[in-house]
Amino acid sequence: MATGLFSSSSTRKRNGSAADTPIEDQLHEIREDIAQLVALIADRGVAASREAKARSTRKQAESDLQDLLESGEELLSDLRSRYADTERQVRRAVREHPVATLGAAAAIGLIAAVLLRR
């Protein structure tokens, strides 16, 4: 078996003449070198595929995060709007019915006091 990719010494010429090894052995060594080359190319292809997949996954995660942030901002804006509407409704109810509001607050206070005594 060859020690390294294309580094077999038996397939090289010595002093301008062909090596003494039979052609079948030389072909076998060439096949081994080609197999090593194919394995090397396959490994590089797998590594490139993993890198491309990692880039794609990262892009998708960044896109999903951006969508999540936008949706969170919309939700927060909606909650602020609802809070402001509720606040306006409570103020209007207190202005229109001040006696009823005081009565309701007093009743709630009495119920809380009774429950806290026990």
C-alpha positions in Angstrom: 0.0 0.0 0.0 1.3 3.5 -0.8 2.4 5.6 2.2 0.9 8.8 0.9 -1.1 10.2 -1.9 0.9 9.8 -5.1 4.1 9.1 -3.1 4.8 5.6 -4.0 8.5 5.2 -4.9 7.9 2.0 -7.0 6.0 3.8 -9.8 8.8 6.4 -10.4 11.5 6.0 -12.9 15.0 5.3 -11.6 17.9 6.8 -13.6 15.7 7.3 -16.7 14.4 3.6 -16.9 11.1 2.2 -15.7 10.9 0.5 -12.3 11.3 -3.2 -12.0 7.8 -3.7 -10.7 5.2 -5.4 -12.9 2.5 -3.3 -14.5 -0.2 -5.0 -12.4 1.4 -3.7 -9.2 1.8 -0.3 -10.7 -1.9 -0.3 -11.7 -2.8 -1.5 -8.2 -0.9 1.4 -6.7 -2.5 3.9 -9.1 -6.0 2.6 -8.1 -5.1 3.0 -4.5 -4.0 6.6 -5.2 -7.2 7.3 -7.1 -9.2 5.8 -4.2 -7.4 8.0 -1.7 -8.1 11.0 -4.0 -11.8 10.2 -4.3 -12.0 9.8 -0.5 -10.3 13.1 0.0 -12.7 14.8 -2.4 -15.6 13.2 -0.7 -14.4 14.4 2.7 -14.1 17.9 1.4 -17.5 17.7 -0.2 -19.0 16.6 3.1 -17.3 19.4 5.0 -18.6 22.0 2.4 -22.1 20.5 2.7 -22.0 20.8 6.5 -20.8 24.4 6.2 -23.6 25.3 3.7 -26.1 23.6 6.0 -24.8 25.5 9.0 -25.0 28.8 7.1 -28.6 28.0 6.0 -29.6 27.0 9.5 -28.1 30.2 10.9 -29.9 32.3 8.3 -33.2 30.6 9.1 -32.7 31.2 12.8 -31.9 34.8 12.3 -35.0 35.2 10.1 -37.1 33.5 12.7 -35.7 35.6 15.5 -36.4 38.8 13.5 -40.0 37.6 12.9 -40.4 36.9 16.6 -39.1 40.3 17.6 -41.5 42.0 15.1 -44.4 40.0 16.4 -43.4 40.8 20.0 -43.3 44.5 19.2 -46.8 44.3 17.6 -48.1 42.5 20.6 -46.6 45.1 23.0 -48.1 47.9 20.9 -51.5 46.2 21.0 -51.3 45.7 24.8 -50.4 49.4 25.3 -53.4 50.4 23.1 -55.8 48.2 25.1 -54.4 49.5 28.4 -54.9 53.1 27.3 -58.5 52.3 26.2 -59.3 50.6 29.5 -57.9 53.5 31.4 -60.1 55.9 29.5 -63.2 53.8 30.1 -62.4 53.7 33.9 -61.9 57.5 34.1 -65.1 58.1 32.2 -67.1 55.7 34.5 -65.7 57.5 37.6 -66.6 60.9 36.2 -70.1 59.8 35.2 -70.9 57.8 38.3 -68.8 59.2 41.3 -71.2 58.0 44.0 -71.4 54.5 42.6 -67.6 54.4 42.3 -67.1 55.4 45.9 -69.7 52.8 47.0 -68.0 50.1 45.1 -64.6 51.1 46.5 -66.0 51.1 50.0 -67.6 47.7 49.6 -64.4 46.2 48.2 -62.5 47.7 51.2 -64.9 46.2 53.7 -64.7 42.8 52.1 -60.9 43.0 52.2 -60.9 44.0 55.8 -63.2 41.2 56.8 -61.1 38.6 55.0 -57.8 40.0 56.4 -59.1 39.8 60.1 -59.6 36.0 59.9 
